[in-house]
Amino acid sequence: MTVQKQKRIYHLGSLPPFLLVLAGNIKGVDHRWNQHGLGGDNMEGKCRSLHPGPISLLHWSGKGKPWLRLDSRKPCIVDHLWAPYDLYRSSMHSLEE
């Protein structure tokens, strides 16, 4: 992370550091448990709904992040699932009360 801070060595978000930390000790997750692609751009009509069946991982991959869409009051249909984990929003609501 020190090298990354001085000279950008990767451009893919958080995945490369996680792979380095885990040192290859990873397992694949069956696609039906991993709901990926929730980060579609709702301004372009690319919101995704959840696939049928059980889901354990919600992955807002892509540019559309739920915190940005909720703050702009233009959420996708599944962004409310992330809202309870928004620590900043929770603290802001406490300050407003």
Sequence and secondary structure as in RCSB ss.txt:
>XXXX:A:sequence
MTVQKQKRIYHLGSLPPFLLVLAGNIKGVDHRWNQHGLGGDNMEGKCRSLHPGPISLLHWSGKGKPWLRLDSRKP
CIVDHLWAPYDLYRSSMHSLEE
>XXXX:A:secstr
 HHHHHS    STTHHHHHHHHTT      GGGEE  TT  GGGT      SS   EE   SS  HHHHHHTT  
 TTGGGTGGG HHHHHHHHHH 
